[in-house]
Amino acid sequence: MFTKSQLHLAKTFIKIYYRDRQSLAFSLMFPLIFTGIFLFSGGEPDPTDIGLVNQSQNELSIRFVELVKEKDIFAVTEGSEADLREQLIKGDLTALIIIPIDFNQSNTGRLRLLLDASQVRQVDAIRDSLDSLLLSIERELRDTQPLFKLELEDVKARPQRYIDFLLPGILAYMLMNLCIAGSGYNLVEYRRRGILKRLFVTPIKPKDFIISIVLARMFIVIIQLSVILALAIGLLKINVLGGLYSLFGVIVLGAFIFLCIGFFLGSLAKTQEAIRPIALLFTLPQLILSGIFFPISSLPMLIQPLAQALPLSVIASSMRAIANDGASLFAIHFNLIGIVAWMFVSFFIATKFFDWQKVAS
């Protein structure tokens, strides 16, 4: 499958990497730091800070305040309207609920809701929760039961935390960054140190060089992500429903894609100063559009097809389907087609634009 020269050159690149003590120390410490951040943060979204002013102080308003405090999504601060309004303006509170003096059984819905405009995304969630509380109070007062009752049945029979959803996307983003740094940045570094100039006079072809460094960096990246995944499973109790073989299959295929793209970016950049903005121009939009922290469906409809076609979106969606939904590698049909397509495209542009003459000059 691989020639002897390709395997020998891959071993050489691995030795070069592990002789760099600074890079080796960083690659070992980074997974520990990354996992520690999620370990101490818990990976769960914080409750929304809201203020609550009860101007009525009757039995109905007191019951409403109790129900609001019971909601886990809210962190309630009680006080006067003037003090809480000042906290809202400063940004210490996301919303302020004011219960008026005339809050009574015949006037249950007249609440004042003041919001911080910078937190406008949370308006719907806060409003829905308040509507639900008002409906609960109304049923208590009228001693009535709801006409319909929804029974939730979890067919997956498992709890899913936010960190379970987040980790596959974070792993995909780390995979992209590690691969681009390992190919694009290394290409510029090898050019600076004269390694490419010496390789240019040998019988090695561009594809042999690319395959060799892809094998070397893929070996290193798999070790790094394996450490993170092991710590996540052991310390954060991450649930990986799909097989690890399928998960690592996506990691290997994704590493090939991003390493080849890194070669393309490294070929465009002729200096160390140029590779950083070029790489950032490629990685930053994908961090925003690829559904790492929020679903792609929340983006405008016009952007969604483009976002779903990005290489990071394809890899992150595949890893999430395997880790969270228990899918196998060959069961992710649409994403697998995208992965194969990007493998051909990335390898083509990596070899097409790899010009020895320009690199050697």
N, C-alpha and C positions, 0 to 999 in steps of 0.2 A: 504493500500500500504506500509506504514511504520509502524513499531511497536512503542508502547509507549516508550519503552526504547531507541530506536533510536532517536525519536523526543525529548525526555527529554535530552539525551546526546548532541544533536545538539544545543539545547537552552543553555546548559551549556557552550559549546565551544564559542558560540556567546557572552555570558556574559564575559568569560575570555578575549576575544579579545577586547571588548569595555571597559574593566577595565584597559587595557594597554594604557595609555594616549599618549605615544610616538607613538605607532603604529597607534592609531586613528588619531592623528594630521597629521602624514605622509600620511595616506590614504586620508585625506581631502585636504591636500595641493598639493599632487602630481598631481591630475587632473587639478588643477588651473595652476600649473607651466607648465604642458604639453601643455594645450590649449594655454597658453600665448606665448609659443615658436612659435607655428604655427600662432598665431594672429599677432605677430610682424614681423615674417619672410615672411608671406604671402603664404608659402608653394609652391611657384613657382620657377622653376629653373632660376638661374641668367643668363643674356646674356654672351656670350663668348667674352672675352677680346682679341681683335686683334689690331695689329699695321698696319698702312697703310702709305707707302712711295710712293709719286707721283713724279717720276723723269721726267715725260713727260710734265705735265702741259699744255697739249693741250685740245681742247674742248671735245674730246672723253674721255680722262682720267678723266677730271673734272666731266663729266656726270657719269662715272663709280663710282667715289668716292661718289657722291650724292646717287646713288642707294644702295651702301653698307651701308651708314649711315642710310638709311630708313629701313633697315632690323632690326626688333626687337630682333633678336637672337644675334646680334653683338653689342658690346660696342667698338667703334672705337677710337683709339688714333693715331693722325697724328704726324709726326716728321721726323727726319733724320734717315737714315738706321743705323748708328752707335749707336745712342741713343736707338732706338727701339730694335735693336738686343741685346743690353745689358739688356734691360728689359725682353726680351724673355728668355735669359739665366738665369736670376734671378727667373723666374717663374711668373713675374707680367703679362705677356702676354701668351696666348695660341698659337697664330699664328701671323705671320708677312707676309703681302702682299706687294710685291714690284712691282710697275708699271714701266717698263723700259722706257728709253728715246724714243725708236723706237715704242712705243705703238701707232698704227694708224689703220685706217680702214682695211687695208690689213693684219694687224698683230695683231688682237684683242685677240688672245688666248695666247699670250706669256707673262704670268704673273709668277712671282716667289713667291712661297708659302713656307715659313719657318715655321716649326712646333716644338713645345715642345714635345719631345718624351714621356713624362709622361702623356700627354693628347691625346694619339694616338686614343682613342675611338671617339674623335670628328672629326677626319679627314674626314670621309665620309660626315658628315653633312656640314662641311665648304666647301668641294669641290663641293657638289651638289648645295649649295647656290651660289657659284661663277660661276658655269656653267650656272645656271639659269640667273644670271645677265648678263653674256656675251651674252647669247642668246637674252635677252631683248634689249640690245644695238644694236645687229646686226639687229633685226627687225625694230628698230627705224631708223637706217641708210638706210636700203633698203626699208623702208616704206611698209613692208609686214605684213600680218596678219597670225597667226598660222593656219595650215591646219585643225587641230582638236582642239576643246575646251572642256575641262572637266568641267561639272557642278556638283558640290557637293550637294547632297541632304541628309540632316540629317534625317533619319527615326525616330530617337529618339526625334528630335525637342528640344534639350536641349544642352547647353554648358557644357563641362566637364573640370574642372580645374585639375591641378596636385594634389592638396590637396584632391579633390574628389576621385581620384584614390588611393592616399596614405593612407587616414584615415582608411579604413577597414583593411588593412594589419597591420597598427600600432595598431589598437584595438586588432587584433588577437594576435600580439606579446605581448602586455601588458597582455592580458588574460592568455597567457602561463606563463609569469613571475610571475604574481600575484598568480596563482594557485599553481605553484611549490613552491613558497615561503610560501604559506599558508598550504601546506600539508607536503612537504619534510622537510622544515626548522622546522615546528611545531613539526613534529614527533621526530626530534632530540632534540628539546627543551623540549618536554614532557618527553622524556627519561632522560634528564639531571635533570629535576625537580622531577623525581620520580613518575610522574602521571601514566605512563604506568605500572610501577611496582605495583601500587595500583589497577589499572584496571585489572591486570593479575589474581588477586585472586577473581574477580567477575565473574558472569556467562556470561559476555559480550564476544561475539565471535569476531574474527578479522573483519568479514564482517560488524557486527553491528558498530564497532568502525569506520571503513572506511566510511560507509554510513552516519553516524552521522556527522563526520567532513566534509565530502563532502557537505552535506546539509548546514552546518554552513558557510563554506567558499564560497559556491556558492551564498548564500544570500549576503555576504559581497562584493564579486566580482561584482555581478550584480549592487549593489548600486554604486560602484566605476566607472564602465564603463558607467552607466546611467548618472552620473555627467559629464563625458567626452563627451558623445554623445550629451547631452543637450547643453553643452557649444559650441560644434562644430557646431551644427545646429543653435544656437542662435547668436553666435559671428562670426563664419567663414562662415555662410550661406551654410553649406554643404547640397547637394542635396541627399536625401535618397529616391530613386524611389520605392524600394520594401517596403513591410509592416514592421512596427516595430516589430510586433509579430513574423514574420519570422526571422528577424535579432536577436531578443532576444532568439528565439528558438535555433539558431546556437550557440549563446553565452552560453546558458545553457548546450547544448550537449558538446561544446568545453571545458567548465569548468569541466564537469565530466571527460573527457578524461585526461586533464592535471593535475587535482587533483589526479587521480589514478596513473598517471605516477610519480607525485611528491612523493606519498607514496612509490612507488617502489624505487625511488632514495634515499628517506630517510631511507629505510630499508637497502640499500647497505652501506650507510654512518653510521658509528658508533659514530662519534664525530662531533662537530660543525665545526671543521677545515676541515673535509673531505667532508661535504655536498656542500660547495661552488664550489670546482673544479669539482665535479661530476655533479652538476647542470649546470655549465658553459659548460661542455663537451657535454651536451645534447642540450642546448639552442643556443649556438653560431653557430654551423653548420646550424641550421634551419633558423637563421636570414639571413645567406648568401644564402641559397639554396631555400628558400620558396617563392621567388617572392614578398617580402615585398616592396622593392624599385625599382625593375626592373623585367620584365616578365621572367618566367622560360624558355621560348622559346629562350632566349638569351644565355642560358647555353649550353655547349657541348652536342651533341645528346646522348652520352653515359651516361651522368649524369641525363638527364631530367626525365626518368622513376622513378629513385630513389627520385629525388626532388619532383615530383608530388605525391609520396606516403607518404611523411612525414606528420605527424599529423598537423603541423602548416600550411603546404601548403593546405591541405584539408579544414581547418577552414578558412584561409584567402581567398581562392578562393570562398568558399561559401558565406562569408560575402560580398565580392566584387561583386559577381553576384547579390545578393539581393540589395545592396546599389546602385550600379552603373547601373545595367541592369534591375532592376525591377522584378527579378525572385522571386518566392515564395519558401518556405522551401522545399516543395515536388516536385518542378520543377527542382531542382539541382540534377538530378538523379545520375550521376557518383560520385559527391562529397558526396551525402547522403549515398551512399554505403560505401564510405571510412570512413565517420563519424561513421556509425554503426559498421564497422569492428574494428575501433580503440577503440570504446567503449567496445567491448567484450575483445579485446586484453589487454587494459589497466586495466580493472577490474580484469582480470584473473591474470596478473602478480602482481597486487597490493595485492591481497588476497593470491596468491600462495607463495610469498616470504616474507609475513608478519609473522614472527616467534616470538611468544610471549617469548619463552625461551631465544632467543638471545637478544631480546629487553630488557627483564627484567634483564639480567645479567650486 
